[in-house]
Amino acid sequence: QAVIGRPEALGEIVRQVLASESWWLGIGLGPVEEPLPEDTREGRGPAFWSAREAVAKAKSQRASRPLAVRGADGPKDTAAWLDECLGALAFIISRRTEAQRRVAEAWQRAGSVQAVADELEISVQGARQRILAAGCEEEDDLVRLAARIAAGELGS
């Protein structure tokens, strides 16, 4: 469990957790009671309660969507938008082959087609094709979108 104080970091954290392939991820939005306890399992407040509910939901879903977001702030609330956005991110990451995972990791480190080609010792054309097949650019878009949603930058 973790408490994130910077909503703009959410998308990147979720990307890293999903890439590990060994977690169910429940994200709860809302206030927390302060001071925060030493152990997050002892945390109280709506964000913690929503996160616990979200973990239970994530465990009941298909393997390609091992996450859920819960919270309440309106008819089409932030939690629902994040759940949809991060669900798409989970789908992209979960469908990758081992070779596509290596390309995605190289893309995240390098950020350019040429650098990926150099790191993997393949042609630029081959790197571009693999980046497209792995959905690396779409993953980046979803990470940025999740950060904007979490930060409240997008209206309903």
C-alpha contacts under 8 A as a table, 3 or more apart, distances in Angstrom:
res1	aa1	res2	aa2	distance
1	Q	40	T	6.11
1	Q	41	R	7.04
2	A	40	T	6.46
3	V	40	T	7.36
4	I	7	P	6.77
4	I	9	A	7.72
4	I	10	L	7.42
6	R	9	A	5.69
6	R	10	L	7.43
6	R	151	A	7.99
7	P	10	L	5.41
7	P	147	A	6.22
7	P	150	A	5.14
7	P	151	A	5.13
8	E	11	G	7.08
8	E	146	A	7.81
8	E	147	A	4.22
8	E	148	R	6.55
8	E	150	A	6.46
8	E	151	A	5.76
9	A	12	E	5.63
9	A	13	I	6.27
9	A	147	A	6.33
10	L	13	I	5.20
10	L	14	V	6.11
10	L	146	A	6.98
10	L	147	A	5.88
10	L	150	A	7.20
11	G	14	V	5.19
11	G	15	R	6.17
11	G	86	L	7.73
11	G	142	L	7.56
11	G	143	V	4.38
11	G	144	R	6.64
11	G	145	L	7.82
11	G	146	A	5.21
11	G	147	A	5.37
12	E	15	R	5.05
12	E	16	Q	6.36
12	E	143	V	6.03
13	I	16	Q	5.24
13	I	17	V	6.27
14	V	17	V	5.09
14	V	18	L	5.99
14	V	86	L	7.82
15	R	18	L	5.27
15	R	19	A	6.14
15	R	89	L	7.61
15	R	90	A	7.95
15	R	143	V	7.27
16	Q	19	A	5.20
16	Q	20	S	6.61
17	V	20	S	5.36
17	V	21	E	7.27
17	V	23	W	6.99
17	V	25	L	7.92
18	L	21	E	5.51
18	L	22	S	7.69
18	L	23	W	7.13
18	L	66	P	7.98
18	L	90	A	6.52
18	L	93	I	7.01
18	L	94	S	7.79
19	A	93	I	6.61
19	A	94	S	7.88
20	S	23	W	7.34
21	E	94	S	7.79
23	W	66	P	7.17
24	W	55	V	6.43
24	W	58	A	5.91
24	W	59	K	6.18
24	W	66	P	4.94
24	W	67	L	5.67
25	L	54	A	7.60
25	L	55	V	5.83
25	L	58	A	6.49
25	L	66	P	6.21
25	L	67	L	4.46
25	L	68	A	6.55
26	G	51	A	5.06
26	G	52	R	6.62
26	G	53	E	7.40
26	G	54	A	4.33
26	G	55	V	3.94
26	G	56	A	7.57
26	G	57	K	7.75
26	G	58	A	6.42
26	G	67	L	5.63
26	G	68	A	5.20
26	G	69	V	5.96
26	G	70	R	7.77
27	I	50	S	7.22
27	I	51	A	4.73
27	I	54	A	6.01
27	I	55	V	7.37
27	I	67	L	7.68
27	I	68	A	6.29
27	I	69	V	4.62
27	I	70	R	6.28
28	G	46	P	7.65
28	G	47	A	4.59
28	G	48	F	6.06
28	G	49	W	7.11
28	G	50	S	4.40
28	G	51	A	3.71
28	G	52	R	7.42
28	G	54	A	6.72
28	G	69	V	5.89
28	G	70	R	5.05
28	G	71	G	5.74
28	G	79	A	7.91
29	L	46	P	7.27
29	L	47	A	4.62
29	L	48	F	7.92
29	L	50	S	6.64
29	L	51	A	7.35
29	L	69	V	7.64
29	L	70	R	6.38
29	L	71	G	4.88
29	L	72	A	7.70
29	L	79	A	6.80
30	G	45	G	7.76
30	G	46	P	5.49
30	G	47	A	4.35
30	G	71	G	6.43
30	G	72	A	7.84
31	P	45	G	6.10
31	P	46	P	5.80
31	P	47	A	5.56
32	V	36	L	7.78
32	V	43	G	7.46
32	V	44	R	6.02
32	V	45	G	4.35
32	V	46	P	6.27
32	V	47	A	5.82
32	V	48	F	6.92
33	E	36	L	6.67
33	E	43	G	7.29
33	E	44	R	5.51
33	E	45	G	5.19
34	E	37	P	7.84
36	L	40	T	7.59
36	L	43	G	6.55
37	P	40	T	6.24
37	P	42	E	6.29
37	P	43	G	6.04
38	E	42	E	7.92
39	D	42	E	5.68
39	D	43	G	7.24
40	T	43	G	5.00
43	G	48	F	6.23
44	R	47	A	7.75
44	R	48	F	5.73
44	R	49	W	7.14
45	G	48	F	5.55
45	G	49	W	6.37
46	P	49	W	5.07
46	P	50	S	5.92
46	P	71	G	7.59
47	A	50	S	5.15
47	A	51	A	6.05
47	A	71	G	6.99
48	F	51	A	5.01
48	F	52	R	6.25
49	W	52	R	5.25
49	W	53	E	6.39
50	S	53	E	5.08
50	S	54	A	6.05
50	S	69	V	7.86
50	S	70	R	5.18
50	S	71	G	5.56
51	A	54	A	4.87
51	A	55	V	6.17
51	A	69	V	7.23
51	A	70	R	6.46
52	R	55	V	5.23
52	R	56	A	6.52
53	E	56	A	5.28
53	E	57	K	6.36
53	E	70	R	7.10
54	A	57	K	4.96
54	A	58	A	6.04
54	A	67	L	7.43
54	A	68	A	5.03
54	A	69	V	5.53
54	A	70	R	5.53
55	V	58	A	4.99
55	V	59	K	6.24
55	V	67	L	7.09
55	V	68	A	6.68
56	A	59	K	5.29
56	A	60	S	6.65
57	K	60	S	5.26
57	K	61	Q	6.67
57	K	67	L	7.69
57	K	68	A	6.23
58	A	61	Q	5.37
58	A	65	R	7.28
58	A	66	P	5.13
58	A	67	L	4.56
58	A	68	A	5.09
59	K	66	P	6.61
59	K	67	L	7.73
61	Q	65	R	6.34
61	Q	66	P	6.48
61	Q	67	L	7.98
62	R	65	R	5.60
62	R	66	P	6.80
63	A	66	P	5.62
63	A	94	S	7.91
64	S	90	A	6.30
64	S	91	F	5.28
64	S	94	S	5.29
64	S	95	R	7.32
65	R	68	A	7.98
65	R	87	G	5.82
65	R	90	A	5.50
65	R	91	F	6.10
65	R	94	S	7.85
66	P	90	A	7.20
67	L	83	D	7.91
67	L	86	L	7.75
67	L	87	G	6.95
67	L	90	A	7.66
68	A	83	D	5.79
68	A	87	G	7.60
69	V	79	A	5.51
69	V	80	A	6.99
69	V	82	L	6.63
69	V	83	D	4.99
70	R	79	A	5.32
70	R	80	A	7.30
70	R	83	D	7.76
71	G	77	D	8.00
71	G	78	T	7.75
71	G	79	A	5.40
72	A	77	D	6.52
72	A	78	T	7.82
72	A	79	A	6.90
73	D	77	D	5.26
73	D	78	T	6.93
73	D	79	A	7.94
74	G	77	D	4.72
74	G	78	T	7.97
76	K	80	A	6.17
76	K	81	W	7.12
76	K	156	S	7.12
77	D	80	A	5.38
77	D	81	W	6.46
77	D	156	S	7.73
78	T	81	W	5.14
78	T	82	L	6.06
78	T	149	I	6.61
78	T	150	A	6.98
78	T	152	G	7.73
79	A	82	L	5.11
79	A	83	D	5.94
80	A	83	D	4.99
80	A	84	E	6.32
81	W	84	E	5.29
81	W	85	C	6.20
81	W	149	I	7.23
82	L	85	C	5.01
82	L	86	L	5.79
82	L	146	A	6.09
82	L	149	I	6.62
82	L	150	A	7.19
83	D	86	L	5.38
83	D	87	G	5.75
84	E	87	G	5.05
84	E	88	A	6.35
85	C	88	A	5.33
85	C	89	L	6.45
85	C	142	L	6.38
85	C	145	L	7.45
85	C	146	A	6.34
86	L	89	L	4.79
86	L	90	A	6.06
86	L	142	L	7.22
86	L	143	V	7.96
86	L	146	A	6.90
87	G	90	A	5.05
87	G	91	F	6.22
88	A	91	F	5.04
88	A	92	I	6.39
88	A	142	L	7.74
89	L	92	I	5.28
89	L	93	I	6.31
89	L	139	E	6.05
89	L	142	L	6.21
89	L	143	V	7.61
90	A	93	I	5.20
90	A	94	S	5.89
91	F	94	S	5.24
91	F	95	R	6.34
92	I	95	R	5.63
92	I	96	R	6.96
92	I	134	A	7.68
92	I	135	G	6.61
92	I	139	E	7.11
93	I	96	R	5.75
93	I	139	E	7.91
96	R	99	A	7.78
96	R	100	Q	5.42
96	R	101	R	6.02
96	R	134	A	6.23
97	T	100	Q	5.06
97	T	101	R	6.22
98	E	101	R	5.03
98	E	102	R	6.44
99	A	102	R	5.19
99	A	103	V	6.41
100	Q	103	V	4.96
100	Q	104	A	6.07
100	Q	130	R	6.73
100	Q	131	I	7.66
100	Q	133	A	7.45
100	Q	134	A	5.19
101	R	104	A	5.03
101	R	105	E	6.13
101	R	134	A	7.44
102	R	105	E	5.13
102	R	106	A	6.17
103	V	106	A	5.06
103	V	107	W	6.02
103	V	116	V	7.14
103	V	120	L	7.83
103	V	127	A	7.82
103	V	130	R	6.73
103	V	131	I	6.42
103	V	134	A	7.34
104	A	107	W	4.93
104	A	108	Q	6.17
104	A	131	I	6.95
104	A	134	A	6.68
104	A	136	C	5.89
105	E	108	Q	5.18
105	E	109	R	6.33
106	A	109	R	5.14
106	A	110	A	5.84
106	A	111	G	7.78
106	A	116	V	5.64
106	A	119	E	7.12
106	A	120	L	7.87
107	W	110	A	5.12
107	W	111	G	4.96
107	W	112	S	6.63
107	W	113	V	7.51
107	W	115	A	7.95
107	W	116	V	5.93
107	W	131	I	7.53
107	W	136	C	7.16
108	Q	111	G	5.63
110	A	115	A	5.55
110	A	116	V	6.27
111	G	115	A	7.19
111	G	116	V	7.63
112	S	115	A	5.29
112	S	116	V	6.31
113	V	116	V	5.13
113	V	117	A	6.14
113	V	124	V	6.39
113	V	127	A	6.15
113	V	128	R	6.02
113	V	131	I	7.89
114	Q	117	A	5.05
114	Q	118	D	6.14
114	Q	124	V	5.83
114	Q	127	A	7.70
115	A	118	D	5.03
115	A	119	E	6.05
116	V	119	E	5.11
116	V	120	L	6.02
116	V	124	V	7.99
116	V	127	A	6.26
117	A	120	L	5.33
117	A	121	E	5.56
117	A	122	I	4.93
117	A	123	S	5.65
117	A	124	V	5.26
117	A	126	G	7.47
117	A	127	A	5.15
118	D	121	E	4.95
118	D	122	I	6.65
118	D	123	S	7.93
122	I	126	G	6.17
122	I	127	A	6.45
123	S	126	G	5.03
123	S	127	A	6.16
124	V	127	A	5.00
124	V	128	R	6.10
125	Q	128	R	5.12
125	Q	129	Q	6.25
126	G	129	Q	5.16
126	G	130	R	6.21
127	A	130	R	5.14
127	A	131	I	6.04
128	R	131	I	5.08
128	R	132	L	6.19
129	Q	132	L	5.19
129	Q	133	A	6.14
130	R	133	A	4.98
130	R	134	A	6.03
131	I	134	A	5.22
131	I	135	G	6.29
131	I	136	C	5.60
131	I	137	E	7.54
132	L	135	G	5.22
132	L	136	C	6.52
132	L	137	E	7.34
133	A	136	C	7.97
135	G	138	E	5.27
135	G	139	E	6.05
136	C	139	E	5.01
136	C	140	D	6.29
137	E	140	D	5.04
137	E	141	D	6.26
138	E	141	D	4.94
138	E	142	L	6.21
139	E	142	L	5.15
139	E	143	V	6.20
140	D	143	V	5.13
140	D	144	R	6.26
141	D	144	R	5.24
141	D	145	L	6.07
142	L	145	L	4.88
142	L	146	A	5.97
143	V	146	A	5.18
143	V	147	A	6.31
144	R	147	A	5.14
144	R	148	R	6.34
145	L	148	R	5.10
145	L	149	I	6.16
146	A	149	I	5.09
146	A	150	A	6.00
147	A	150	A	5.15
147	A	151	A	6.04
148	R	151	A	5.10
148	R	152	G	6.25
148	R	153	E	5.19
148	R	154	L	6.52
149	I	152	G	5.17
149	I	153	E	5.93
149	I	154	L	5.72
150	A	153	E	7.66
152	G	155	G	7.35
